C-alpha cells in the first residue's frame, strides 16, 4: 500500500526528528497495532449497527406476515450459503476456528496459507452473508464473525508493511486482532484479553502483552466513542441472594454444560453428514431445507425462535415478566444447530448465551424463585452454556461479568463455568472450536495437495 508522497515525507521528517532510537523502534512496532485497532473499532460498530437493523427487518417481516418466512427464510439461507461457497469458502460459520487455524499456520512453512482464512474478501463476504441470514431469521450472532473480521484486518495491515519496516509478528497481530474484535463486539476489554490467552494461543503472555493490551484498549475506545458508554446487556438486580442458591447454581452448571456440548456435537455430526452430499443440487437444497425448518418453527412457536436471542436475555433480566416457556431452551438449541450447519456465515456466541439464559429462567420459574435469584440463574446459565461450547470457563465468566457489571456474583459465575467445563469434557474431550479448527487445517492441507498434484500432471 503506497502513501501519498507529501504525507510520506511529512511522516518521515517527524520520525527522523525523534532522537531516541528505542522510542523510534517501539513506535514503529506499535503503529500497525494502533492502526488495526482503530479500523477494527470502526468496522465492529458498523457491523453491529447493520446487524441490529437486519434483526429489526426480521421483526418487521414477522409483524407483516409470519407466513412470509416460508419464502423469505429459505431464500435468505440459500443466498447466504451461495455467497460463501462462491466467493470465500472459509468465511462460513463462526470465524473463531478459522482464526485459531490461522494462528497455528502462522509459521514460515505454512504462513502463505493464512490468506485463505483471513482476508479482506472474507471480511466482506462474512458481513454480507451473515446479514442476509439474519434477515431470514437465522439463529446466529455477530460476535464470532467480528473476531474473524478483526483478525483479517490486522493480518492485512501486517501484509502491507514494507520490506524495510521492522519485523512485526503476524501471529501476534492476528491474536491481537481477534481479541480486539471480541472486545469491541461485546464492549468487554477484559474478556477480549482473557479470550486471547485462554482460547487462541498457548504463547507466554509476556511475548505479546503490550500489543494485546493496547490493541484491545484502542479498539474498545473507538467503539465506545461511537456508540457511547453502554453495557451489552445492563445492570440486573442481584441483591439478597439466599445461601442455599449455590446448590441450584451447581444444577444449572451441570444442565447447561451437558446441553451445550451436546448441541456442539449435533452440529459437528450434521456437518459430517452434509459432506456426503456430492452434487451441487443436493448442496444447494440443504440450506433451503434448513430455511424451511426455521420458518416452520417460527410459525409454530413465534418470533422468539429467530435471531441471536438478545431480547430473551434482556426480558428475563430486566422486566417483571420473567416467564419463559418450557420449550424455549429446546428451540434456542435447535435453532443454532440448523442455522450453523448450512455453511453460511454466522456466529454461535450470542445464541449460546440466549440458550443458557432461557434454561436458567425456566429452572427458576419451576422452583418459584424470586426475581434476584432468577437473574442469578439466568447469568449462570449464560456462563455455563457458553463454556460448554467454547471450553473457556474464564473467558465465559469474564464476558458475563462485563456485559452486566455483576462483579458481586463472580464466584457463582466461575463455579458455574468450571462445573460446566467438567461436564462438557465428560461428553467429549475436545471443544467445538478445536474440532472445527482441525478440520479447517486438514482441509487447507488437502486442497493444497490436490493443487500440487494437478500442477504436476
URLINJO-V663008 format. One record per backbone hydrogen bond with DSSP energy under -0.5 kcal/mol. CO is the residue of the C=O (numbers start at 0). NH is the residue of the N-H. E is the energy in kcal/mol with one decimal. If there is no record, write none. Layout:
{{CO NH E} {CO NH E}}
//
This chain:
{{3 7 -2.7} {4 8 -2.5} {5 9 -2.0} {6 10 -2.5} {7 11 -2.4} {8 12 -2.4} {9 13 -2.2} {10 14 -2.3} {11 15 -2.9} {12 16 -1.2} {14 17 -1.3} {18 20 -0.5} {19 23 -1.8} {20 24 -2.4} {21 25 -2.7} {22 26 -2.5} {23 27 -2.3} {24 28 -2.2} {25 29 -2.1} {26 30 -2.2} {27 31 -0.7} {29 32 -0.5} {29 33 -2.1} {30 34 -2.5} {31 35 -2.3} {32 36 -2.2} {33 37 -2.2} {34 38 -2.3} {35 39 -2.5} {36 40 -2.4} {37 41 -2.1} {38 42 -2.8} {39 43 -2.8} {40 44 -2.0} {41 45 -2.3} {42 46 -2.8} {43 47 -2.4} {44 48 -2.4} {45 49 -2.6} {46 50 -2.7} {47 51 -2.4} {48 52 -2.4} {49 53 -2.3} {50 54 -2.2} {51 55 -2.0} {52 56 -2.2} {53 57 -1.8} {54 58 -2.0} {55 59 -2.1} {56 60 -2.3} {57 61 -2.3} {58 62 -2.3} {59 63 -1.9} {60 64 -2.9} {64 67 -1.8} {65 68 -1.5} {66 69 -1.6} {67 70 -1.5} {67 71 -2.8} {68 72 -1.7} {68 73 -0.6} {70 74 -1.5} {71 75 -2.8} {72 76 -2.7} {73 77 -2.2} {74 78 -2.6} {75 79 -2.9} {76 80 -2.2} {77 81 -2.6} {78 82 -2.5} {79 83 -1.3} {80 84 -2.6} {81 85 -2.9} {82 86 -2.2} {82 87 -0.7} {83 87 -1.5} {87 90 -2.3} {88 91 -1.0} {92 345 -2.5} {94 98 -1.9} {95 99 -2.4} {96 100 -2.5} {97 101 -2.5} {98 102 -2.2} {99 103 -2.0} {100 104 -1.8} {101 105 -0.5} {102 105 -0.9} {104 106 -2.5} {106 109 -0.6} {106 110 -2.1} {109 112 -2.1} {110 113 -1.3} {111 114 -0.6} {112 115 -1.5} {113 116 -1.6} {113 117 -2.1} {118 122 -1.6} {119 123 -1.9} {120 124 -2.7} {121 125 -2.9} {122 126 -2.0} {123 127 -2.6} {124 128 -2.7} {125 129 -1.8} {126 130 -2.2} {127 131 -2.4} {128 132 -2.2} {129 133 -2.3} {130 134 -2.2} {131 135 -1.4} {132 137 -2.4} {133 136 -2.0} {137 139 -1.5} {137 306 -0.6} {140 346 -2.7} {141 145 -2.1} {142 146 -1.5} {143 147 -1.7} {144 148 -2.7} {145 149 -2.7} {146 150 -2.3} {147 151 -2.2} {148 152 -2.0} {149 153 -2.4} {150 154 -2.4} {151 155 -2.3} {152 156 -2.1} {153 157 -2.0} {154 158 -1.8} {155 159 -1.6} {156 160 -0.7} {157 160 -0.8} {161 164 -1.3} {168 172 -1.8} {169 173 -2.5} {170 174 -2.3} {171 175 -2.5} {172 176 -2.6} {173 177 -2.4} {174 178 -2.3} {175 179 -2.8} {176 180 -2.3} {177 181 -2.1} {178 182 -2.5} {179 183 -2.3} {180 184 -1.7} {181 185 -2.2} {182 186 -1.4} {182 187 -1.2} {187 191 -2.1} {188 192 -1.9} {189 193 -2.8} {190 194 -2.5} {191 195 -1.9} {192 196 -1.9} {193 197 -3.3} {194 198 -2.4} {194 199 -1.2} {195 200 -1.1} {203 206 -1.7} {204 207 -1.3} {204 208 -1.0} {207 211 -2.5} {208 212 -2.7} {209 213 -2.4} {210 214 -2.4} {211 215 -2.4} {212 216 -2.4} {213 217 -2.7} {214 218 -2.2} {215 219 -2.4} {216 220 -2.7} {217 221 -2.3} {218 222 -2.2} {219 223 -2.5} {220 224 -2.6} {221 225 -1.3} {222 226 -2.7} {223 227 -2.3} {233 235 -0.6} {241 244 -1.2} {242 245 -1.3} {243 246 -1.6} {243 247 -0.7} {244 248 -2.3} {245 249 -1.9} {246 250 -1.5} {247 251 -2.4} {248 252 -2.2} {249 253 -2.1} {250 254 -2.5} {251 255 -2.8} {252 256 -2.2} {253 257 -2.1} {254 258 -2.6} {255 259 -2.8} {256 260 -1.9} {257 261 -2.0} {258 262 -2.3} {259 263 -2.3} {260 264 -2.1} {261 265 -2.1} {262 266 -2.1} {263 267 -2.3} {264 268 -2.4} {265 269 -2.3} {266 270 -2.4} {267 271 -2.0} {268 272 -2.2} {269 273 -2.6} {270 274 -1.3} {272 275 -1.4} {273 276 -2.0} {275 277 -0.6} {278 282 -2.0} {279 283 -2.0} {280 284 -2.2} {281 285 -1.3} {282 286 -0.8} {283 287 -1.0} {284 288 -2.7} {285 289 -2.4} {286 290 -2.4} {287 291 -2.1} {288 292 -1.9} {289 293 -2.4} {290 294 -2.6} {291 295 -2.5} {292 296 -2.3} {293 297 -2.3} {294 298 -2.3} {295 299 -2.0} {296 300 -2.7} {297 301 -2.0} {301 304 -1.6} {302 305 -1.4} {308 311 -0.9} {308 312 -1.4} {309 313 -2.4} {310 314 -2.4} {311 315 -2.2} {312 316 -1.4} {313 317 -2.4} {314 318 -1.1} {319 321 -1.1} {324 327 -1.7} {326 330 -2.0} {327 331 -2.7} {328 332 -0.9} {329 333 -2.8} {330 334 -2.6} {331 335 -0.6} {332 336 -1.3} {333 337 -2.3} {334 338 -2.8} {335 339 -2.7} {336 340 -1.3} {338 341 -1.1} {339 342 -1.1} {343 92 -2.8} {346 140 -1.3} {347 351 -1.9} {348 352 -2.1} {349 353 -2.5} {350 354 -2.2} {351 355 -2.3} {352 356 -2.3} {353 357 -2.3} {354 358 -1.9} {355 359 -2.3} {356 360 -2.2} {357 361 -2.3} {358 362 -2.2} {359 363 -2.1} {360 364 -2.1} {361 365 -2.3} {362 366 -1.5} {363 368 -2.3} {364 367 -1.2} {369 373 -2.4} {370 374 -2.5} {371 375 -1.9} {372 376 -2.2} {373 377 -2.4} {374 378 -2.3} {375 379 -2.6} {376 380 -2.5} {377 381 -1.9} {378 382 -2.3} {379 383 -2.8} {380 384 -2.6} {381 385 -2.2} {382 386 -1.9} {383 387 -2.0} {384 388 -1.3} {385 389 -2.7} {386 390 -3.2} {388 431 -1.1} {388 432 -0.6} {391 395 -2.4} {392 396 -2.2} {393 397 -2.6} {394 398 -2.6} {395 399 -2.1} {396 400 -2.2} {397 401 -2.8} {398 402 -2.3} {399 403 -1.0} {400 403 -0.6} {400 404 -1.6} {400 405 -1.2} {402 232 -1.9} {402 233 -1.4} {404 406 -0.6} {405 408 -1.5} {406 409 -1.4} {408 412 -2.3} {409 413 -2.5} {410 414 -2.2} {411 415 -2.4} {412 416 -2.7} {413 417 -2.5} {414 418 -2.4} {415 419 -2.8} {416 420 -2.2} {417 421 -2.0} {418 422 -2.5} {419 423 -2.5} {420 424 -2.1} {421 425 -1.1} {422 426 -1.2} {423 427 -2.5} {430 434 -2.1} {431 435 -1.9} {432 436 -2.6} {433 437 -2.2} {434 438 -1.7} {435 439 -2.4} {436 440 -2.4} {437 441 -2.5} {438 442 -2.4} {439 443 -2.4} {440 444 -2.4} {441 445 -2.5} {442 446 -2.5} {443 447 -2.6} {444 448 -2.2} {445 449 -2.2} {446 450 -2.2} {447 451 -2.2} {448 452 -2.3} {449 453 -2.3} {450 454 -2.0} {451 455 -1.2} {452 456 -0.7} {453 456 -0.6}}
//
